[in-house]
Amino acid sequence: MTRDQQNFEILEHLKESDEELTPHEAYMFWGVKYLNARINDLKKSGHKIKKIKREDRGYVFTSYQLQPHEGEK
């Protein structure tokens, strides 16, 4: 899957879901090894994406969630 295809799939997922996306999920769904790089691509394209630090069973990880544009939700 190309970088552009990965960006498209990630953005569609974030738009359709109110849930956060983790690096593990991105790898399982689309084989994305560097979710932070794809998120940076999307941010450079003008999308507002929130970075959220989480901890689970002693592991710290980052998840991402699309922020609505002004006037939405």
N, C-alpha and C positions, 0 to 999 in steps of 0.2 A: 504494500500500500504506500503510495507516495505521501510526501509531507502535506500537500494540498488536500488529498483525500482524507488524511488523518485529521487535519484542521476542520474540514467540513463535518466529519462524523462527530468530533468532539463538540463543535458548536451546536449541531442539531441536538445532540444529547442534552447539552446544558439548557437549550431553549425549551425542550419538551419536558424536562424534569426540574422540579424545584429542589431536588436533592443535590448534595455535593458529589463531585467526582474525585475519586482518589487515584493515585498513580497505579495502584494494583488493579483497579477496575479498568483503567485505560489500557493496561497491558493485556488483561484478560479479554476485553471486548475487541480491540483493534490491533494489538501487538505493539502499542506505543511504549517505547522504553523511556523516553524523556518527556513526560507530560509537561513539565515546566517550560520546555522549549516551545511546545505547541501552544501553550497558554500565552507565552510571550508573543508568538506570531499573531494570535487572535487579538491581543491587547494593542499591538501595533496597527492592526486593521480597524481599531476604534471601538472594540467591544470592551465593556467594563466587566471585569471578572474579579471577584473577591477571593483572596487567599486566606485560608483558615487553617490554623495549626491545631492538630488533634493529638491526643495520647490515648493509646489502648494497650492495656497489659504491659506497660513499661516501654512501648515503642512510640516514638514521636513521628508523625507524618503530616503532610500538608494535603489539604483537599481544596477544591475550587468550586465556586458557584457563580453563575451569571447574575449580574446585578441588572435589574430592570432599568430601561431608559427613563428619563424624567417624564412624568405624565402617565407611566404604566404602573400597574399594581400599586 
